[in-house]
Amino acid sequence: MTSVTETTLPGGTPGFNGADWSKYMAYRPIYPASFFKRIYEYHSVKPQAGWSTAHDVGAGVGIVAASLAASFNNVIVSDPNDGYTTLARKILVEDSGIPESKFTFFQEGAEKSAAESGTVDLIAACEMIQWTDIDAAMEEFDRELRVGGTVAVTSYTRPRIMGNERAQRIWQAIFTEYAKRTRGLGHLYDRAFETINSGLENVEFPEARWEAVKRIYINSGGSLEVFQIDDRVGESRVKKGEEKVWEEGDEDWSDIKDIDWFKAYLATWSARIPETEIQSLWDEMEISLKGERARIETPIVLVFATKKA
């Protein structure tokens, strides 16, 4: 992953107001090569698969776009927030040295794009769909894609602490407190939680427009419960015939972390909680870890679909 200097920008999207991308990139999971391999394997088996144009939607500072640029001739990088595509251009072009001709930058939301109709081969909507009007965004993805094109919608949730039940219970209690703080912040937060908590099962792929829907659940313990932070769970819109794959123990989404990392990770979630306001929980967490690092596994869901003719 590309490194970035300490940068805090005002955000237009409530989920990322005042996002500190240096901390986000330091403490959030890094997208491993296997993440893109799964996407490309799904895309490449189709005889009509193209590799001309990809669109990183809700791109932030272009974390996913950097990898897409290695496989596609052109990459659209879009985000609705003020300043984010400017920073993405700096990181991708100036810092990483990728030719600027590879990229097109749009400040826009997922629900209405400047991308021309039927020109995009693959859309990557990573860790962003919860902040959108999902149905409107999916309609726009359908418009942008060529026939046979791929949409990949992905979302990871907070990691699980493995092998230390007490620490895991406290970690869950910390996120329960976090979720409480988001109640009353408005419809956008409620809608976001419905999507996160459902494990993307509230993302619908109408059969008239989409085919070959595949949902991959990694490190979820064979259950959707791991995605649920609180009781705001969106209604499942999964259709009969959609393929589901469950994969456990993926080392690419595992790590070993200490108490300082857990605190820093929580701070990357919007609607931040000052550490002092839940100090007793952090104290319990520190005691439960006994000064040692803990193994974590991050649950993630990837949903792929193909645009119908």
Stockholm file with secondary structure:
# STOCKHOLM 1.0

chainA/1-309         MTSVTETTLPGGTPGFNGADWSKYMAYRPIYPASFFKRIYEYHSVKPQAGWSTAHDVGAGVGIVAASLAASFNNVIVSDPNDGYTTLARKILVEDSGIPESKFTFFQEGAEKSAAESGTVDLIAACEMIQWTDIDAAMEEFDRELRVGGTVAVTSYTRPRIMGNERAQRIWQAIFTEYAKRTRGLGHLYDRAFETINSGLENVEFPEARWEAVKRIYINSGGSLEVFQIDDRVGESRVKKGEEKVWEEGDEDWSDIKDIDWFKAYLATWSARIPETEIQSLWDEMEISLKGERARIETPIVLVFATKKA
#=GR chainA/1-309 SS CCCCCSCEECCSSGGGTTEEHHHHHHHSCCCCHHHHHHHHHHHHTSTTCCCSEEEEETCTTTHHHHHHTTTCSEEEEEESSTTHHHHHHIIIIIITCCCGGGEEEEECCTTSCCSCTTCEEEEEEESCGGGSCHHHHHHHHHHHEEEEEEEEEEEECCCEEESCHHHHHHHHHHHHHHHHHHTTSCHHHHHHHHHHHTTTTTCCCCTTTEEEEEEEEESSTTSSGGGCSSSCCCCCCCCTTCEEEEECCCGGGEEEECHHHHHHHHTTSSSCCCGGGGHHHHHHHHHHHTTCCEEEECCEEEEEEEECC
#=GC SS_cons         CCCCCSCEECCSSGGGTTEEHHHHHHHSCCCCHHHHHHHHHHHHTSTTCCCSEEEEETCTTTHHHHHHTTTCSEEEEEESSTTHHHHHHIIIIIITCCCGGGEEEEECCTTSCCSCTTCEEEEEEESCGGGSCHHHHHHHHHHHEEEEEEEEEEEECCCEEESCHHHHHHHHHHHHHHHHHHTTSCHHHHHHHHHHHTTTTTCCCCTTTEEEEEEEEESSTTSSGGGCSSSCCCCCCCCTTCEEEEECCCGGGEEEECHHHHHHHHTTSSSCCCGGGGHHHHHHHHHHHTTCCEEEECCEEEEEEEECC
//
